[in-house]
Amino acid sequence: MSDQNHLDENELAQMTENLNKSLTSNPINEDEIVHILNNTTNADRLIIREMYKRLYNHPIQNDISDKLSYKFKDLCICLFDSCYEYDARELHRAIHSFILFNEDKTICEILVTRPKWYLEIVDKVYEKFFGISLSQDIAKETSGDFKNYLTAILENERNEGQTISTEQAYDIAKQLYEKKAKNWGKDLDMFKSIFATKSREDLTLIARAYFELYQKNLYDAADDVSGDNRKLIKAVIFGVINPSEWFARKAFEAVQGLGTDTNTLNRVVVGRAEIDMPAIRDYYHMIRNKDIKDDVVDDTSGSYGKVMAALTQKF
């Protein structure tokens, strides 16, 4: 087989045919499905998705939903989504969860760690899928300061590169300290001017200045913020400054303890596989002194586990 990043049309056509045979055989040939998923990129799978619809007159996700089950079914569906479609579905699931107080971290994570141009595409996909824009649904399903802060993330564009001086970073750090962390979540203007718009480089300077002035980590200081806004501000501080470490820690949280937080593990492994998985692997090993693949293997099983383990290593 040629390099997985450069599969030609004939190879993709053959994979499309093999997928159909695997999904419609009795019993279903999950090993072949796993083989195909482990040897394709997201760009490849989107081409296969189009070929499948053209050849068999219905979306591949229909056959996946009908023929597969549980975690493997959910994983296959999201692997045949574009990144924008996957995030749109995850946001909708989280926004409409019966336990929003547990899913607000999902909303915060996606909105904070994606650039504005990306979220604008997600918004269009969201409206196409669900008949309402992302911003409208957030306004409808959330409330209070949390709604206002999520809206600020959607509406404001984050700067790129360093836009403030070291002296300005110290001034902002002093402003944050004087405001007191417990009040950060009550000042929308401050949130917009600092947490919603400052670049990774700017926030890194501010965090460094805050620590040098007050010997306290800016991320830890955010523990004093009350309510849902604490999760959002902590996600900004950590997720923007170092998203790879942020997602490594999220992966560890997903597999530790009893049971697996499958939604979070999928968002890390599927969502970041082709973005920064090598860096996530490095941070995971630093945090856990163990390879992320080993923990995924220990915590998952079957075809689902085989594909997830491969995704942690293939890019």
N, C-alpha and C positions, 0 to 999 in steps of 0.2 A: 504493500500500500504506500502511496506517496505521502509526503509530509502532511500531517493532519491539518495544517493551516492552508494547504493548497490542494484540496481534493478537487478533481476535475468533474465535469458534468456527468460523465459516464459512471464514475464511482458513486456519485451522489444518487444517480438514477437507480443503480443497483441496490444501494442501501434503502432507497424508498421502496423498491419491490420487496426486499428482504423484510423490511418492517411490516409491510402489509401481510406477507406470508406468516410472519411470527405472531402477529396480533390475531389472525384469523384461523390459525392452526388449532388442532385439538390433540394434546394440550398446547397451551400458548408457549411459544419458545422464548422464555425470558432471557435465556443465556445470549441469544442472538441480539435481542434488544439492548442488553447491557453492553455487548461488544460494540454495537453501533454508537451508543451514547458515549462510550469511553474513547472513541476514535473520531469524534467530530467536535468542531467548535460551535458556538452559538450561531455564527454566520452560516456554517454548513447546515445546521438543523433548520434554520429559517428557509433555506433553499429547498431542503427536503420537504418541509411543511407545504410549500407552494406546489412542488411536484406531486405530492400525495393528493392534494385537493384536486389538481388538474386531472390526475389519472383515475381517481376513485370517486370523484364528485362529492366528497364531503371532507371536512377537516380531520386531520389525524387525531386531534384531541378528542373527537367523538369516539373513535375506536379505542383510544386509550381509556377513556371514562367507562366504556362498556365492557372492556375486556380485562383491565387490570384493577387492582384494588389497593386500598389503604395507602401507606406511605409511598410505595413505588408508583402508584397511579398519580398521586399529587406531584411527585418529583418529575415524572415524565411530562406532565402537563406544563409545568413551569419551565422545563428545559426546552420546550418547543415554543416558548414565548420569547419575544424580544425583551431586552432589559427594561424597557419602558412599560411594556405590557405586564411584566412580572411585578414591577413596583406598583403599578396601578391596582392590580388585583390584591396585593398585600395591603395597600392603604385602605382599599374598600373593606377588606376583611376586618382590619383593625378598627376602622371607624365605626363599623356596624356590629362589632362584637358585643355580646351581652355583658361582657366583663371589661368594659373600656378602660377601667383603672389598671388592668393588667396589660392592655394592648397599647396604651398611650406611648409606651416606650418604642413601639414599632413605628408609630407615626413620627415621633421625634427623630428617631434614627434615620429614617428615609429622607425627611425634609431637611435635616441638618447636614447630612453627608453628601447630598447631591447639589450640583450647581444650579443656578436659576434657569439657564437655558435648557437643562435636562428636565427640570420640573415643569417647564412650560410644555414640553412634549408629553410628559406623563399626564398633565392636565387634559390635553386633547384626547389622549387615549382613554383616560378615565371617563370623559364625557361620552365618547363613542361607545364604550362598554356599558355604562350605567345610566346614561341619559341625564347626567347632572355633572357640572364641573367639579373638580376637586375642591376648589376654594368654596364653592357654594355648599358642598356636602359637609365640609369642615365647619362652616358657619352654622349649618343646620343641626349638626349632631354634637357639637361641642359648645361650651359656654364660658362666660367669664373671661378672666385674664388669659387662661390657657388658649381660648379661641383667638383672642386678640394677638397673642404672641405667635401662634401658628400662622395666622394671616400675615403678620409682619415678616416671617421667614419667606413666605410665598411671594410677597410683594416687593421686598427689598433685594437688591442685587449685592452679593458679597464681593468685596474688592479682590483684586488679584495682585499678588506680590506685596512687597512692603510699601506702605503708604504713609507711615508715621515714623518719626524719629524716636531714638531712645528716650530723649527728654519728654516727648509727648506720651510715650508709654508709661513713664513714671507718673505723669500728671493724671492719666486715666486710672492707673492703679490706685493713686491717692483718692480719686473721685469714687472709685468702687468701695474703698475702705471706709471713707467718710459716710457713704450712703448706708453702709452696713449690709452684709449679705442677706439678712432676713428681709430687706426691702428691695432687693434686686428684682424680685418677681412682681413688684407692685408699680414699677416705673417703666411704662411702655416706651417712653421717649429714650430713656437710657438703654433699654434693651435694643431698640432699633439702631441707635448710634454706635453701640459697641458690639453686642452679641449677634445682631442680625446682619451686619455689614462689614465688619473687620475681616481681613484676610487671615489665612493661616499664619503667615509671617507676623502680621500685626498682633494677633492673639498670643502668639508665642512670646513676643517682646513684652506684652502686658503681663502675662503670667510670670515671666522671669522677674520683671520689675516688682510685681506684687510680693513674690517670695523674698526678694532681697530686702524689701522695705519692712515686711511684717512677719517673715519667717513662717509663712503659711502658704500651702499650695492653693492656688486659685480654685482648682477642682474641688478640693476638700472644703474650702470656704463656702462653696455653693450648697453644701449640706444644710446650711442654715436657711436656705430659701424654702418657703412653705409650699405645699400642694404640688400640683402637676408641673408647675413651672420649674421646680427643682430638676426634674428629669430632663426638661428641655434645655435649661442652661448648662447642666452638666454634659449633655450630649454635644452642645456647641463647643464648650471648652475642650473636651477630650476628642470628640469626633472630628472636629475641624482641624485641630492642631496635629493630631496623629491618628488618622482613620485606620491605619493598618493595625496599630496596637489596640485601638478601640474594638475592632472586629475580632481580633484574637481573643480578647477578654470576653466578648459576647459568645464566641464559640465555646470557650471554657465553661461559662455559665450554663450554656445549653446542654452540656453533657455531664456536668457534675451532679451529684445527688441521685435520688431515685427518679427513674424515667428520663426521657429526653425531650427537651423543648424543640420539637421538630421544626416549627415555623422559624425560630431564630437560627437554628443550625442551617436550614435551607437558605435563609437570606445571606448568611455569611459565605457558605461554601458555593452555592449556585451564583449568588449575586456578585461575589468578589473573585470568583475563580479566574477570570480573564482580566482582572484589573490589578490586583496586588496580592495574590495568593502567596508568592514567594516571601514577601515581607510579613504577611500574616503567619506563615509557618515559622519564620525566625522569631517573631514576638511570642508566639504560642510556646515555643521551646524555652524561651527565656522565662516566661511566666510559670510554666508547668514542669520544665525540665523533662519534657516528653514530646514526641512528635504528634502533631495534630491527627495524622492518619491513624496512629495507634489508638488514640482515644475514640475516634470515629468508628474504627473497626470494633473496639470493645463495646461501644454503646449502640451500635446498629446491627442489623442482620439482613440476610437475604439479598435480593437483587437491589433493594434500596441501599443497603450498606456497601455493596460492591461499587455502585456508581459514585456514592458520596466519597468513599475512600479514594477512588481514582481521581475525582475532581480536586482533592487536596494536593495532588502530586503532579498532575499532567501539564501544568503551565508554569 
